[in-house]
Amino acid sequence: MRSTTEPFRVTCRLLDGRLNSADGLLFLDSILYHAWFIKYAPHVLQGLSEDNHPPHFGLPLRQLEGGRYAASCGFYRQHSVDVEQWTKKPNFTDADKMSFLDIGKAAKVDISSGPHRAYRMPNIIRLVDPIEFYGFGTIAKVEELLRCIPSVGKKPAMGWGAVKSWGVEPWPEDWSTWTERYGLMRPMPVDEYGGDDRARYQVRECAIRPPSWKGCNQTLCYVPEVTISAENMHGRGLRGE
């Protein structure tokens, strides 16, 4: 039986509400892209040999022109923005550093510069309500992939962005690209978007398809406003719980 596609909403609840993100942007298609490799080709993420090619790649989303997917950014109400430090220290248990641990000798290691430099890295941490995404695709398959994702945002190993739960439900309309209520729902190339609300959006280089780190997938875009003010919560799709 052929799977049916339909509009849906994804709700991501974080364990403590802390999201590590400099620009606040999260992309549903990129999250599902990463989940696909976790589930079907983990050896690629581990940097191992690709001799055993994974099965045919495909996300359970409607594909749009230009290789883009019908999937929005994450939208959320933001309570605060703070800076927390991530401290990097040399790991002297690595094989290439064991020489510094010679028994009976005092090794001097320069941690102010070079490969063994220790430093404190500032991270922008946002305290947010549940994050909601919108898309058009196969709900059961989206749910299956999202179960592979334990965290969102940067530096999850430090505890930021830990996911408490994912929820996927049908939605009455396709909100993956643009809505009358919120405007842009995902970055759009400046030469493609002709909406009357262009002046409200920031213009910058941004990814329009996964993987977002690839230069060929980035172009000059109008970028949506993903943080939602309290006054805009009334009567809108996003929930304030």
N, C-alpha and C positions, 0 to 999 in steps of 0.2 A: 504494500500500500504506500503510495507516495505521500511524503510529509507535506503538510500545508504550512504556509507562511502567513504571518499576521502581525499587526502592530503589538508591541509589548512595552512594559516598563520594568526596569531592574532597580531594586532597592538594595543598596550595600550599607549595612550597619557595621560601624567600626567598634572594636572592643572598648576603646577609651576616647574615641572621637578625635585623636591626633593624626593629622595628615601631613606628611613631609612633602611639600611641593612649593617650588619657588614661584611659579606662575599660577598655581591653582588648577591647572588643566589636567583632566583625566579623560582618556579616550576608551570608550567601550570596545571599539574594534581592535585596538591595540591589546587590551586585556584579554579578549577572546583569542587573538593571534598567539599570545604567549601561552594561554591555556592549551591551545591545540598542540603546540610543541611539547608541553609537559605531558600530555596524554598520549600522543602518537609518535613523537620523535624526541624523547628526552636526551638521547645521545648528542643531538645537535646543540642543545643548550649547554651540555657539559663539555663541548669543544672536542668531542671524540670523532673518530673517523665517520665520514658520511658515505662509506662504501655501500652500506645497507640503506638504500634510499627509503625514506618514509613513504607511506601511501599517498595518493593524490591529495594535495592540500586544498582545503576549502572551508570557509567559515559559514555557519548557519545563518547568514544574513543576506538580504537582497543586495545584489551588486549593482552599483550605479555606474554612470559613465566615468571614464578615466580610472577605472579600477578601484573606485571608492566604494565604501559600504554604507548601508542605511543604518547608521548608528550615531548617537549623539555624544557630546561630552557629558561629564558628570556635573549635575547641578546640586547645590546645597546651600543651606543657611550657615553663615560663618559667624562665630561668636568672638573670636580673637585671633590675632596673629602674633606669634612670639618667635624669638630666636633661641634655639637650643644648640649646644655644642656636641659634635661628634669627635671624640678623641682617638686619633690614630697612633698606634704604637708599633714599633718593629716586632715581628713575630720571630723570636730567635729559635723556635723549635723547627722552623722550616729547614729543609735539607741544606739549602745554600747558605744558611747562617750558623750551622752547628759549629763551625770553626771558632766562633766567638765564645764557646762554652768549654774550652779546653780545661781539663781538671788541673787545679793548682796554679793556674795563670790568671792574671787580671787583665781582661780585655778592655780596651778603650774603643768605644763606638761613638762616632760623630752622629748625634741625633738632631743636629741643627740644620743639616743639608744632606743632599745625596739620597741614595736609595733607602737609607735607614732613618730618614727624618721623621720625627714625631711632631705632630701638630694638632691643633684644635680647629675643626672645620665648622663654621656656623651653618645652621640649617633653619630654613623658614618653616615653622610648624603652625598649622592652622587647626583650630578647634572647631569642628564642624558637626552638624546634624547628619542624619542618614543621607547618603549620596544617591541621587537617582539619575538613571540613564534611560533613554528611549531608543527604540530600534524597530526594525521590521525584519522578521525572520522566523525560524522554527523554534518555538519556545522550549520544547523538551530538550533539544540539542544545546541551546544556550545554557539552560540549567545544568546540563551534564558537564559542560566545559567550565562553568563558573565554580563548580565544586572543586576544581583543581587549583583555584587561586586563594591562597591564605592571607594575602595582604595586597595593598595598593599603595602607590606613591614610592618615594625614594627611601633607601636604607631600612628596609623592613627587618633586617637582622638586629637592628637596634630597638625594635619594638614599635616603631611608628607604622601607622596604617594597618595594624592587625585587624583582620576581618572577623567579626562575630557571626554574621550570617549574610547570605545572599537570598533575595526573593525575586522571582520573575512572575509576572502576571499579564494577562491580555490587557490591551489599552484600546479605547474606542477609535483613536485616530493615529496616523503616522506622524509622530513628533521627532523623527530622527534628524531632520535637516533644518526646518524652519517652522515656527508657529506664530500666529498672529499675536498671541499673548506675550511671548518671550523673545521673539525675533530669531536670530540665528541660534541653532542648537549645536553646531559644529563649525570649525573653520572652513571658510569658503575662499577660493582664489579671487583676488581683486578683479581680475578680468572676466569673471563669470557672474559675480553677484551684482545685481542692479537694483537692489531694494532701496526704498526711500529712506530707510533708517541707517544708511551706511555711516553717517557722521558719528553715531554713538559708539562705534566699535574701534578698538585698537587695530592698527595695521602693522603686521610684522611677519617674518618668516615663521612658518608653522607646518607641521606635518598634516597631510590630507589623507594618508592611508598608512597602514602598518607595513613594515616596522618603522616607527616614527624616527628612529635614530639615523636612518639612511638619508643621505643628502638628496638623492633623486626623488624622494617622497615628500620633500619640503618645498614650499613655494610661498610667495608673498600673499598673505591672507587677511581677510577681516576675521577677527577672533571674537567669539561670543563672550558675553558677561555671564560667568557661571555662579557667582555668589549672589544669593537672593536676600534682599532686605526684608525685615519683618512685615512692613506694610504690604509687600507684594505676596505674602503668604495667603492672604484671604481670598478664597474663591479660586485658587489656582490648583494645578495638578499636584504639586509637591506637598507632602504632608509635613507638619511641624513637629511630629512626635520625636 
